[in-house]
Amino acid sequence: EKGGYKHYMAKEIAQQPTVVGEVLNAYVKDDRIAMNLGGIDFADVDRLSIVACGTAYYAGLVAKYWFEHYARLPIDIDVASEFRYREAPFAPKTLGVFVSQSGETADTLAALRYSAGKVDKIVSLINVPESSIARESDVAVEIHAGPEVSVASTKAFTCQLTCFAIMALKAAHDRGHLDDTGLAAHLADLRQLPGLMSHALTIDTATKEIAAKLAEARDVLFLGRGQMFPLALEGALKLKEISYIHAEGYASGELKHGPIALVDKATPTVVMAPHDGLFDKTVSNMQEVMARGGRVVLVSDARAAKEAGDGVWQSLALPEAPELIQPILYAIPAQLLAYHTAIAKGTDVDQPRNLAKSVTVE
Ligand code: F6R
């Protein structure tokens, strides 16, 4: 049931503070991590091989930044359709990690089967405990998103990210890169998520106004740097899926290597840029876009928006947040921009053309 919302997608976006809160209740107890990983000690792990499709792949891409940064653990990440036929060799002490909301995605399942017996353990992040991927894993971590009906994935993404953040902190702690005090501080940051996400959802009205303008575009660029790069990809994917506007996500630093040729007055560029250590770099990329007549939608926080100066076409201000949780928070504007643009275009938000909720054929 849509529970008073016009679309399942709107309901599922709005549920995020609650379901992310449930993930935290399930896997964090006071200052400790209580995620059952079947006895995995990340001190004995040398590598993770993360495999998924679509939005679940982008969750893995954010996780790569976290595992590398906090746990100093090397990460390989692939889309399942490429991975399954590549016959990739595995280094010793590798864990295979498979991410799938439905747990039935054919390519992800095939990639899991390819990895079984070649990696130390198969871990999956799943939303459906009875699913094939869950059943064939050594350890299946439930993401606790609850049923996701809208074809465009929203709350599963933020729940996958929250699970990955907890796992990366466990890895950092196991590997001696985070002491008890450091762990407690990061867990306190994670606990801010439900409140900050509720706050972030109040940009709904402002997003609607920007979406009315985006709906006129034929192409939209999304830029992000560091852990915001996968969010740029996710923003572009959501927009193309449900509004049918051509959108591309790029790492900000790649702009000069090609995509800047697309910049003109008619092509808006959405810049996902919280106030982090890379903010100044992103601002300079943004200025390059503006210098070429491009119109920028800056998705940021109030302090960063002020520092970014004049010339921005539209801006969305989220609450300031600790760096670890920024990618989770910035999923909300990515989703809302797509949602309201689709409404402005009159497309079928929950059942976009040509797409299925569960892709059980390759
Ligand atoms: C995007 C979307 C798809 C899925 C992908 C993987 O909004 O829904 O990209 O994320 O098909 O699906 P699961 O997670 O079920 O394996």
Boltz pocket constraint, residues with backbone or C-beta under 6 A from the ligand:
constraints:
  - pocket:
      binder: B
      contacts: [[A, 53], [A, 54], [A, 55], [A, 56], [A, 57], [A, 99], [A, 100], [A, 101], [A, 102], [A, 103], [A, 104], [A, 105], [A, 108], [A, 150], [A, 151], [A, 152], [A, 153], [A, 154], [A, 237], [A, 238], [A, 241], [A, 356], [A, 357], [A, 358], [A, 359]]
      max_distance: 6.0
